[in-house]
Each structure stands twice: as structure tokens, then as C-alpha cells.
């Protein structure tokens, strides 16, 4: 009976340890996903503005390039704030 009790206790401890490791991995994956999302947003904006279209009105503005940079920074800051609010970072 005592061996059976120890076996059950050991199994429970192993299960708890595995659950703790799984939760930590999920948290790490959330953080990695948030960072990748923050990296992808300015890449998207830069990709659109780097396609050499001539019909985009922003390309002929004197402040078109600085506005694209500001948009990229604001998107990243917005994502950063949202991820911090949801405890992903």
C-alpha cells in the first residue's frame, strides 16, 4: 500500500511539473509571437510603400516619407501597448 501511495504521489508531482513547464512554454510563445507581430507591422508598411507605385498620393507629398516612418512607429507602439495590457510582454 505504501509503494502504491508513493507511486501515486510521484505521478502527481511529475504531472504538476509537466504542467508548469507547459505553462512557461506557452508564456514564452506568446511573447515571441508578440515580438514577431511588432516586427511584421512596419515590414508591411515598408513593403507597401516600397512597391514603386506612382498612383499613391502620399508619394508626392513632401512629408510622405516621414509620415510613413511615423505610421510605422505608431503601429509598433500601439501593438506594444496592447500586448503589455494583455500581459503578453
Number of C-alpha atoms within 10 A of each C-alpha: 6 7 8 9 10 11 12 12 12 12 12 12 12 12 12 12 12 12 12 12 12 12 12 12 12 12 15 14 13 16 17 14 14 19 17 11 16 20 14 13 17 19 13 12 15 14 11 11 16 9 8 10 10 9 8 11 9 14 15 11 11 9 10 15 14 11 13 17 14 12 15 20 15 13 16 19 13 13 18 18 14 14 18 13 10 9 11 18 17
